Amino acid sequence: MRQWIALIAISMGAVFAPAHANDMHKACEAKAVEKKLYGAARNSFIQKCEKDAVQGGCAAMADEKKLHGAARNSFVKKCKKDASAHKH
């Protein structure tokens, strides 16, 4: 039963990930506008903002799952990879 719940949760996360990535991008763009950034500085800021948001989100999920050590590192690495794949 737990495996089915985990599978459903993972598949739902994959469905909602692109929407979350779009929201994250819009939030980072809004921050860039607020800071009055243009051109290359704006693009660089948005990329860093999105990367920081993904890293923070993946670390928070690892905390929720109470992962430590190698399991945590593996989870965060896969989470970041999956997030960047959904972004493109």
Backbone as XML, in Angstrom:
<?xml version="1.0"?>
<chain id="A" units="angstrom">
  <residue number="1" name="MET">
    <atom name="N" x="0.824" y="-1.188" z="0.000"/>
    <atom name="CA" x="0.000" y="0.000" z="0.000"/>
    <atom name="C" x="0.875" y="1.261" z="0.000"/>
  </residue>
  <residue number="2" name="ARG">
    <atom name="N" x="1.922" y="1.283" z="0.803"/>
    <atom name="CA" x="2.801" y="2.447" z="0.866"/>
    <atom name="C" x="3.435" y="2.726" z="-0.493"/>
  </residue>
  <residue number="3" name="GLN">
    <atom name="N" x="3.785" y="1.651" z="-1.196"/>
    <atom name="CA" x="4.413" y="1.826" z="-2.505"/>
    <atom name="C" x="3.462" y="2.515" z="-3.473"/>
  </residue>
  <residue number="4" name="TRP">
    <atom name="N" x="2.184" y="2.159" z="-3.410"/>
    <atom name="CA" x="1.206" y="2.791" z="-4.295"/>
    <atom name="C" x="1.046" y="4.261" z="-3.948"/>
  </residue>
  <residue number="5" name="ILE">
    <atom name="N" x="0.998" y="4.564" z="-2.674"/>
    <atom name="CA" x="0.871" y="5.956" z="-2.245"/>
    <atom name="C" x="2.079" y="6.758" z="-2.707"/>
  </residue>
  <residue number="6" name="ALA">
    <atom name="N" x="3.262" y="6.187" z="-2.539"/>
    <atom name="CA" x="4.484" y="6.866" z="-2.968"/>
    <atom name="C" x="4.479" y="7.073" z="-4.478"/>
  </residue>
  <residue number="7" name="LEU">
    <atom name="N" x="4.050" y="6.075" z="-5.221"/>
    <atom name="CA" x="4.001" y="6.176" z="-6.676"/>
    <atom name="C" x="3.027" y="7.263" z="-7.117"/>
  </residue>
  <residue number="8" name="ILE">
    <atom name="N" x="1.887" y="7.330" z="-6.481"/>
    <atom name="CA" x="0.896" y="8.365" z="-6.807"/>
    <atom name="C" x="1.449" y="9.746" z="-6.477"/>
  </residue>
  <residue number="9" name="ALA">
    <atom name="N" x="2.075" y="9.874" z="-5.321"/>
    <atom name="CA" x="2.641" y="11.162" z="-4.920"/>
    <atom name="C" x="3.728" y="11.612" z="-5.887"/>
  </residue>
  <residue number="10" name="ILE">
    <atom name="N" x="4.576" y="10.688" z="-6.302"/>
    <atom name="CA" x="5.649" y="11.023" z="-7.242"/>
    <atom name="C" x="5.060" y="11.442" z="-8.579"/>
  </residue>
  <residue number="11" name="SER">
    <atom name="N" x="4.074" y="10.691" z="-9.068"/>
    <atom name="CA" x="3.495" y="11.028" z="-10.365"/>
    <atom name="C" x="2.756" y="12.360" z="-10.306"/>
  </residue>
  <residue number="12" name="MET">
    <atom name="N" x="2.107" y="12.668" z="-9.196"/>
    <atom name="CA" x="1.433" y="13.960" z="-9.063"/>
    <atom name="C" x="2.461" y="15.081" z="-9.004"/>
  </residue>
  <residue number="13" name="GLY">
    <atom name="N" x="3.582" y="14.836" z="-8.358"/>
    <atom name="CA" x="4.644" y="15.836" z="-8.315"/>
    <atom name="C" x="5.163" y="16.138" z="-9.696"/>
  </residue>
  <residue number="14" name="ALA">
    <atom name="N" x="5.275" y="15.128" z="-10.535"/>
    <atom name="CA" x="5.736" y="15.322" z="-11.910"/>
    <atom name="C" x="4.727" y="16.133" z="-12.708"/>
  </residue>
  <residue number="15" name="VAL">
    <atom name="N" x="3.442" y="15.965" z="-12.411"/>
    <atom name="CA" x="2.405" y="16.706" z="-13.119"/>
    <atom name="C" x="2.429" y="18.179" z="-12.717"/>
  </residue>
  <residue number="16" name="PHE">
    <atom name="N" x="2.609" y="18.449" z="-11.422"/>
    <atom name="CA" x="2.566" y="19.815" z="-10.940"/>
    <atom name="C" x="3.904" y="20.538" z="-11.041"/>
  </residue>
  <residue number="17" name="ALA">
    <atom name="N" x="4.998" y="19.830" z="-11.278"/>
    <atom name="CA" x="6.316" y="20.459" z="-11.321"/>
    <atom name="C" x="6.428" y="21.541" z="-12.385"/>
  </residue>
  <residue number="18" name="PRO">
    <atom name="N" x="5.947" y="21.342" z="-13.621"/>
    <atom name="CA" x="6.065" y="22.422" z="-14.603"/>
    <atom name="C" x="5.319" y="23.684" z="-14.187"/>
  </residue>
  <residue number="19" name="ALA">
    <atom name="N" x="4.157" y="23.530" z="-13.575"/>
    <atom name="CA" x="3.410" y="24.698" z="-13.113"/>
    <atom name="C" x="4.193" y="25.426" z="-12.026"/>
  </residue>
  <residue number="20" name="HIS">
    <atom name="N" x="4.786" y="24.666" z="-11.130"/>
    <atom name="CA" x="5.592" y="25.267" z="-10.071"/>
    <atom name="C" x="6.798" y="25.985" z="-10.667"/>
  </residue>
  <residue number="21" name="ALA">
    <atom name="N" x="7.430" y="25.387" z="-11.652"/>
    <atom name="CA" x="8.593" y="26.001" z="-12.292"/>
    <atom name="C" x="8.199" y="27.310" z="-12.959"/>
  </residue>
  <residue number="22" name="ASN">
    <atom name="N" x="7.033" y="27.342" z="-13.578"/>
    <atom name="CA" x="6.557" y="28.561" z="-14.218"/>
    <atom name="C" x="6.298" y="29.652" z="-13.181"/>
  </residue>
  <residue number="23" name="ASP">
    <atom name="N" x="5.684" y="29.287" z="-12.053"/>
    <atom name="CA" x="5.444" y="30.247" z="-10.977"/>
    <atom name="C" x="6.753" y="30.778" z="-10.425"/>
  </residue>
  <residue number="24" name="MET">
    <atom name="N" x="7.713" y="29.882" z="-10.267"/>
    <atom name="CA" x="9.019" y="30.261" z="-9.747"/>
    <atom name="C" x="9.691" y="31.240" z="-10.709"/>
  </residue>
  <residue number="25" name="HIS">
    <atom name="N" x="9.595" y="30.966" z="-12.005"/>
    <atom name="CA" x="10.203" y="31.843" z="-13.014"/>
    <atom name="C" x="9.556" y="33.232" z="-12.954"/>
  </residue>
  <residue number="26" name="LYS">
    <atom name="N" x="8.237" y="33.264" z="-12.854"/>
    <atom name="CA" x="7.534" y="34.546" z="-12.785"/>
    <atom name="C" x="7.932" y="35.325" z="-11.534"/>
  </residue>
  <residue number="27" name="ALA">
    <atom name="N" x="8.083" y="34.632" z="-10.420"/>
    <atom name="CA" x="8.482" y="35.297" z="-9.175"/>
    <atom name="C" x="9.892" y="35.873" z="-9.307"/>
  </residue>
  <residue number="28" name="CYS">
    <atom name="N" x="10.780" y="35.112" z="-9.930"/>
    <atom name="CA" x="12.155" y="35.595" z="-10.122"/>
    <atom name="C" x="12.180" y="36.772" z="-11.095"/>
  </residue>
  <residue number="29" name="GLU">
    <atom name="N" x="11.348" y="36.731" z="-12.132"/>
    <atom name="CA" x="11.263" y="37.855" z="-13.058"/>
    <atom name="C" x="10.759" y="39.105" z="-12.347"/>
  </residue>
  <residue number="30" name="ALA">
    <atom name="N" x="9.784" y="38.929" z="-11.477"/>
    <atom name="CA" x="9.251" y="40.070" z="-10.725"/>
    <atom name="C" x="10.335" y="40.691" z="-9.840"/>
  </residue>
  <residue number="31" name="LYS">
    <atom name="N" x="11.151" y="39.851" z="-9.228"/>
    <atom name="CA" x="12.245" y="40.364" z="-8.394"/>
    <atom name="C" x="13.254" y="41.129" z="-9.244"/>
  </residue>
  <residue number="32" name="ALA">
    <atom name="N" x="13.520" y="40.640" z="-10.461"/>
    <atom name="CA" x="14.460" y="41.312" z="-11.363"/>
    <atom name="C" x="13.922" y="42.684" z="-11.767"/>
  </residue>
  <residue number="33" name="VAL">
    <atom name="N" x="12.628" y="42.763" z="-12.028"/>
    <atom name="CA" x="12.002" y="44.045" z="-12.374"/>
    <atom name="C" x="12.092" y="44.996" z="-11.186"/>
  </residue>
  <residue number="34" name="GLU">
    <atom name="N" x="11.816" y="44.454" z="-10.008"/>
    <atom name="CA" x="11.879" y="45.248" z="-8.779"/>
    <atom name="C" x="13.276" y="45.837" z="-8.579"/>
  </residue>
  <residue number="35" name="LYS">
    <atom name="N" x="14.289" y="45.057" z="-8.925"/>
    <atom name="CA" x="15.674" y="45.512" z="-8.782"/>
    <atom name="C" x="16.140" y="46.334" z="-9.986"/>
  </residue>
  <residue number="36" name="LYS">
    <atom name="N" x="15.231" y="46.507" z="-10.971"/>
    <atom name="CA" x="15.522" y="47.278" z="-12.183"/>
    <atom name="C" x="16.728" y="46.724" z="-12.946"/>
  </residue>
  <residue number="37" name="LEU">
    <atom name="N" x="16.738" y="45.397" z="-13.105"/>
    <atom name="CA" x="17.812" y="44.732" z="-13.838"/>
    <atom name="C" x="17.393" y="44.524" z="-15.285"/>
  </residue>
  <residue number="38" name="TYR">
    <atom name="N" x="18.344" y="44.672" z="-16.201"/>
    <atom name="CA" x="18.080" y="44.506" z="-17.621"/>
    <atom name="C" x="19.214" y="43.733" z="-18.270"/>
  </residue>
  <residue number="39" name="GLY">
    <atom name="N" x="18.923" y="43.155" z="-19.427"/>
    <atom name="CA" x="19.945" y="42.482" z="-20.222"/>
    <atom name="C" x="20.556" y="41.279" z="-19.532"/>
  </residue>
  <residue number="40" name="ALA">
    <atom name="N" x="21.887" y="41.195" z="-19.653"/>
    <atom name="CA" x="22.619" y="40.043" z="-19.122"/>
    <atom name="C" x="22.509" y="39.960" z="-17.600"/>
  </residue>
  <residue number="41" name="ALA">
    <atom name="N" x="22.500" y="41.100" z="-16.923"/>
    <atom name="CA" x="22.377" y="41.096" z="-15.459"/>
    <atom name="C" x="21.036" y="40.499" z="-15.035"/>
  </residue>
  <residue number="42" name="ARG">
    <atom name="N" x="19.978" y="40.846" z="-15.782"/>
    <atom name="CA" x="18.639" y="40.320" z="-15.484"/>
    <atom name="C" x="18.610" y="38.808" z="-15.696"/>
  </residue>
  <residue number="43" name="ASN">
    <atom name="N" x="19.143" y="38.355" z="-16.832"/>
    <atom name="CA" x="19.148" y="36.918" z="-17.134"/>
    <atom name="C" x="19.946" y="36.139" z="-16.097"/>
  </residue>
  <residue number="44" name="SER">
    <atom name="N" x="21.093" y="36.669" z="-15.711"/>
    <atom name="CA" x="21.932" y="36.019" z="-14.709"/>
    <atom name="C" x="21.210" y="35.953" z="-13.367"/>
  </residue>
  <residue number="45" name="PHE">
    <atom name="N" x="20.571" y="37.051" z="-12.989"/>
    <atom name="CA" x="19.838" y="37.094" z="-11.721"/>
    <atom name="C" x="18.714" y="36.065" z="-11.710"/>
  </residue>
  <residue number="46" name="ILE">
    <atom name="N" x="17.947" y="35.982" z="-12.802"/>
    <atom name="CA" x="16.827" y="35.044" z="-12.876"/>
    <atom name="C" x="17.323" y="33.610" z="-12.778"/>
  </residue>
  <residue number="47" name="GLN">
    <atom name="N" x="18.409" y="33.278" z="-13.482"/>
    <atom name="CA" x="18.970" y="31.923" z="-13.412"/>
    <atom name="C" x="19.384" y="31.578" z="-11.994"/>
  </residue>
  <residue number="48" name="LYS">
    <atom name="N" x="20.077" y="32.499" z="-11.319"/>
    <atom name="CA" x="20.524" y="32.239" z="-9.945"/>
    <atom name="C" x="19.326" y="32.121" z="-9.007"/>
  </residue>
  <residue number="49" name="CYS">
    <atom name="N" x="18.347" y="32.986" z="-9.190"/>
    <atom name="CA" x="17.138" y="32.966" z="-8.361"/>
    <atom name="C" x="16.429" y="31.619" z="-8.482"/>
  </residue>
  <residue number="50" name="GLU">
    <atom name="N" x="16.267" y="31.130" z="-9.710"/>
    <atom name="CA" x="15.597" y="29.846" z="-9.923"/>
    <atom name="C" x="16.414" y="28.698" z="-9.335"/>
  </residue>
  <residue number="51" name="LYS">
    <atom name="N" x="17.722" y="28.754" z="-9.515"/>
    <atom name="CA" x="18.596" y="27.704" z="-8.971"/>
    <atom name="C" x="18.502" y="27.674" z="-7.448"/>
  </residue>
  <residue number="52" name="ASP">
    <atom name="N" x="18.535" y="28.842" z="-6.823"/>
    <atom name="CA" x="18.438" y="28.922" z="-5.367"/>
    <atom name="C" x="17.091" y="28.404" z="-4.875"/>
  </residue>
  <residue number="53" name="ALA">
    <atom name="N" x="16.023" y="28.715" z="-5.613"/>
    <atom name="CA" x="14.691" y="28.253" z="-5.225"/>
    <atom name="C" x="14.588" y="26.736" z="-5.311"/>
  </residue>
  <residue number="54" name="VAL">
    <atom name="N" x="15.160" y="26.164" z="-6.361"/>
    <atom name="CA" x="15.134" y="24.702" z="-6.524"/>
    <atom name="C" x="15.921" y="24.043" z="-5.404"/>
  </residue>
  <residue number="55" name="GLN">
    <atom name="N" x="17.114" y="24.561" z="-5.127"/>
    <atom name="CA" x="17.945" y="23.965" z="-4.074"/>
    <atom name="C" x="17.239" y="24.028" z="-2.728"/>
  </residue>
  <residue number="56" name="GLY">
    <atom name="N" x="16.629" y="25.149" z="-2.426"/>
    <atom name="CA" x="15.906" y="25.294" z="-1.166"/>
    <atom name="C" x="14.714" y="24.366" z="-1.083"/>
  </residue>
  <residue number="57" name="GLY">
    <atom name="N" x="13.981" y="24.224" z="-2.195"/>
    <atom name="CA" x="12.815" y="23.349" z="-2.225"/>
    <atom name="C" x="13.197" y="21.890" z="-2.073"/>
  </residue>
  <residue number="58" name="CYS">
    <atom name="N" x="14.271" y="21.484" z="-2.730"/>
    <atom name="CA" x="14.723" y="20.095" z="-2.640"/>
    <atom name="C" x="15.225" y="19.779" z="-1.238"/>
  </residue>
  <residue number="59" name="ALA">
    <atom name="N" x="15.943" y="20.717" z="-0.651"/>
    <atom name="CA" x="16.440" y="20.512" z="0.715"/>
    <atom name="C" x="15.273" y="20.426" z="1.694"/>
  </residue>
  <residue number="60" name="ALA">
    <atom name="N" x="14.250" y="21.246" z="1.483"/>
    <atom name="CA" x="13.075" y="21.211" z="2.365"/>
    <atom name="C" x="12.347" y="19.873" z="2.258"/>
  </residue>
  <residue number="61" name="MET">
    <atom name="N" x="12.243" y="19.342" z="1.034"/>
    <atom name="CA" x="11.591" y="18.043" z="0.861"/>
    <atom name="C" x="12.414" y="16.946" z="1.528"/>
  </residue>
  <residue number="62" name="ALA">
    <atom name="N" x="13.742" y="17.046" z="1.452"/>
    <atom name="CA" x="14.599" y="16.063" z="2.107"/>
    <atom name="C" x="14.410" y="16.132" z="3.622"/>
  </residue>
  <residue number="63" name="ASP">
    <atom name="N" x="14.255" y="17.342" z="4.140"/>
    <atom name="CA" x="13.997" y="17.512" z="5.575"/>
    <atom name="C" x="12.667" y="16.880" z="5.963"/>
  </residue>
  <residue number="64" name="GLU">
    <atom name="N" x="11.641" y="17.106" z="5.131"/>
    <atom name="CA" x="10.327" y="16.519" z="5.389"/>
    <atom name="C" x="10.400" y="15.004" z="5.467"/>
  </residue>
  <residue number="65" name="LYS">
    <atom name="N" x="11.210" y="14.434" z="4.579"/>
    <atom name="CA" x="11.352" y="12.979" z="4.526"/>
    <atom name="C" x="12.327" y="12.461" z="5.580"/>
  </residue>
  <residue number="66" name="LYS">
    <atom name="N" x="12.922" y="13.393" z="6.322"/>
    <atom name="CA" x="13.887" y="13.053" z="7.378"/>
    <atom name="C" x="15.055" y="12.236" z="6.827"/>
  </residue>
  <residue number="67" name="LEU">
    <atom name="N" x="15.571" y="12.672" z="5.676"/>
    <atom name="CA" x="16.699" y="11.990" z="5.048"/>
    <atom name="C" x="18.008" y="12.579" z="5.560"/>
  </residue>
  <residue number="68" name="HIS">
    <atom name="N" x="18.999" y="11.720" z="5.717"/>
    <atom name="CA" x="20.319" y="12.147" z="6.190"/>
    <atom name="C" x="21.397" y="11.425" z="5.399"/>
  </residue>
  <residue number="69" name="GLY">
    <atom name="N" x="22.581" y="12.003" z="5.399"/>
    <atom name="CA" x="23.739" y="11.363" z="4.796"/>
    <atom name="C" x="23.602" y="11.149" z="3.304"/>
  </residue>
  <residue number="70" name="ALA">
    <atom name="N" x="24.029" y="9.984" z="2.861"/>
    <atom name="CA" x="24.045" y="9.650" z="1.434"/>
    <atom name="C" x="22.640" y="9.649" z="0.836"/>
  </residue>
  <residue number="71" name="ALA">
    <atom name="N" x="21.650" y="9.205" z="1.592"/>
    <atom name="CA" x="20.278" y="9.176" z="1.082"/>
    <atom name="C" x="19.791" y="10.602" z="0.803"/>
  </residue>
  <residue number="72" name="ARG">
    <atom name="N" x="20.123" y="11.531" z="1.697"/>
    <atom name="CA" x="19.732" y="12.929" z="1.512"/>
    <atom name="C" x="20.428" y="13.518" z="0.289"/>
  </residue>
  <residue number="73" name="ASN">
    <atom name="N" x="21.739" y="13.296" z="0.199"/>
    <atom name="CA" x="22.498" y="13.836" z="-0.928"/>
    <atom name="C" x="21.966" y="13.310" z="-2.260"/>
  </residue>
  <residue number="74" name="SER">
    <atom name="N" x="21.680" y="12.026" z="-2.300"/>
    <atom name="CA" x="21.156" y="11.413" z="-3.510"/>
    <atom name="C" x="19.791" y="12.000" z="-3.869"/>
  </residue>
  <residue number="75" name="PHE">
    <atom name="N" x="18.925" y="12.141" z="-2.877"/>
    <atom name="CA" x="17.587" y="12.687" z="-3.100"/>
    <atom name="C" x="17.667" y="14.123" z="-3.626"/>
  </residue>
  <residue number="76" name="VAL">
    <atom name="N" x="18.469" y="14.958" z="-2.979"/>
    <atom name="CA" x="18.582" y="16.366" z="-3.382"/>
    <atom name="C" x="19.149" y="16.465" z="-4.794"/>
  </residue>
  <residue number="77" name="LYS">
    <atom name="N" x="20.150" y="15.665" z="-5.097"/>
    <atom name="CA" x="20.758" y="15.681" z="-6.432"/>
    <atom name="C" x="19.727" y="15.299" z="-7.493"/>
  </residue>
  <residue number="78" name="LYS">
    <atom name="N" x="18.955" y="14.232" z="-7.246"/>
    <atom name="CA" x="17.939" y="13.790" z="-8.196"/>
    <atom name="C" x="16.825" y="14.830" z="-8.303"/>
  </residue>
  <residue number="79" name="CYS">
    <atom name="N" x="16.441" y="15.401" z="-7.196"/>
    <atom name="CA" x="15.397" y="16.419" z="-7.183"/>
    <atom name="C" x="15.797" y="17.613" z="-8.051"/>
  </residue>
  <residue number="80" name="LYS">
    <atom name="N" x="17.029" y="18.085" z="-7.888"/>
    <atom name="CA" x="17.506" y="19.226" z="-8.674"/>
    <atom name="C" x="17.567" y="18.869" z="-10.163"/>
  </residue>
  <residue number="81" name="LYS">
    <atom name="N" x="18.010" y="17.643" z="-10.459"/>
    <atom name="CA" x="18.086" y="17.194" z="-11.853"/>
    <atom name="C" x="16.689" y="17.140" z="-12.466"/>
  </residue>
  <residue number="82" name="ASP">
    <atom name="N" x="15.736" y="16.579" z="-11.725"/>
    <atom name="CA" x="14.354" y="16.503" z="-12.212"/>
    <atom name="C" x="13.761" y="17.893" z="-12.412"/>
  </residue>
  <residue number="83" name="ALA">
    <atom name="N" x="14.049" y="18.803" z="-11.499"/>
    <atom name="CA" x="13.514" y="20.162" z="-11.602"/>
    <atom name="C" x="14.075" y="20.874" z="-12.827"/>
  </residue>
  <residue number="84" name="SER">
    <atom name="N" x="15.352" y="20.681" z="-13.104"/>
    <atom name="CA" x="15.933" y="21.352" z="-14.272"/>
    <atom name="C" x="15.424" y="20.715" z="-15.564"/>
  </residue>
  <residue number="85" name="ALA">
    <atom name="N" x="15.084" y="19.432" z="-15.534"/>
    <atom name="CA" x="14.541" y="18.770" z="-16.723"/>
    <atom name="C" x="13.143" y="19.301" z="-17.018"/>
  </residue>
  <residue number="86" name="HIS">
    <atom name="N" x="12.353" y="19.581" z="-15.982"/>
    <atom name="CA" x="10.993" y="20.109" z="-16.163"/>
    <atom name="C" x="11.021" y="21.547" z="-16.638"/>
  </residue>
  <residue number="87" name="LYS">
    <atom name="N" x="12.077" y="22.242" z="-16.316"/>
    <atom name="CA" x="12.190" y="23.650" z="-16.660"/>
    <atom name="C" x="12.305" y="23.845" z="-18.162"/>
  </residue>
  <residue number="88" name="HIS">
    <atom name="N" x="12.958" y="22.906" z="-18.836"/>
    <atom name="CA" x="13.226" y="23.065" z="-20.280"/>
    <atom name="C" x="12.149" y="22.446" z="-21.068"/>
  </residue>
</chain>
